[in-house]
Amino acid sequence: MKNNESKFGYVSIIGRPNVGKSTLLNRIIGEKIVITSDKPQTTRNRIQGIHNIPNGQIVFIDTPGIHACHSRLNKGMVEAAMAAVRGVDLLLLVVDASAGVDDRLVSEVLKGVNIPVVLVLNKVDLLADKRLLLEKIAAWSVQHPFREIVPISAGSGDGVEGLVGTVSTYLPEGQPMFPDDILTDMPEKFIVAEMIREKIFRLTRDEIPYSTAVVVESFVERPNGVVAIAAAICLERATQKGIIIGKKGDMLKKIGSQARQDIERLLGTRVFLELFVKIEENWSERTSKLREFGYE
């Protein structure tokens, strides 16, 4: 293939929860389009990030973490992640370099896969002794015939540019599918809802985030350029309402204030954000609600 031929391809980012998949996608794209937190299972949907390179375009697909699942919601998340293994040109299997070798992950996810797989050793900055990196590479290399093993730190950005260069070598010939000025094909309403949900993950107790869905109920640009957004925070139990609202509404205000700052950066304009709380009992087990909230 000649160097001046255009390349285009789909690349899925897969792995366990909390290995840094979403952080990696945001780093590659250069903007926050996927929410992150230190809690597992933050990402619930397949999210496409569009990255232009000098000779083409790469569509990266961020996926929910692959984990043992029990609820309907979690089963749907894992199914979405596993589906991302199919119909793409390359897989990036992201693992935590500071953790042990997860051979069960390889056997579960890569069984029968016949497309190139690049292993991404993330969080190498957490290795106390850098000599351990060679040991990690050696240990992982016997798990699967990876095309490449690339050490990076998605948090600091070290090695990410080189990873993108590696990815580009595996892309097939093709013309870009998306305009060069968009970062994702996800609707703005979806990203706004996710930004609000991220703040709930970051600011509330451990039991709250997993019972939370956010639905943008109105999204209106006013004549003065301000975007007015009204969003419902949907909870499964009435007892959770007080935690989200907080004393004298302090927690809800904090969630709204931090989310509004991110949304304004995303939209490039002033935002008026109104949040309110709704109870949708046992929504994570109800097919109709999972579909309404965009999880099926």
Secondary structure, DSSP 8 states (H G I E B T S, - for coil): --TTS-EEEEEEEE-STTSSHHHHHHHHHTS--S---SSTT---S-EEEEEEETTEEEEEEE--------SHHHHHHHHHHHHTTSS-SEEEEEEETTS---HHHHHHHHTT--S-EEEEEE-GGG-SSTTHHHHHHHHHHTTS--SEEEE--TTT-TTHHHHHHHHHTT--B---SS-TT-SBSS-HHHHHHHHHHHHHHHHS-TTTGGG-EEEEEEEEE-TTS-EEEEEEEEES-GGGHHHHH-GGGHHHHHHHHHHHHHHHHHHTS-EEEEEEEEE-TTGGG-HHHHHHTT--
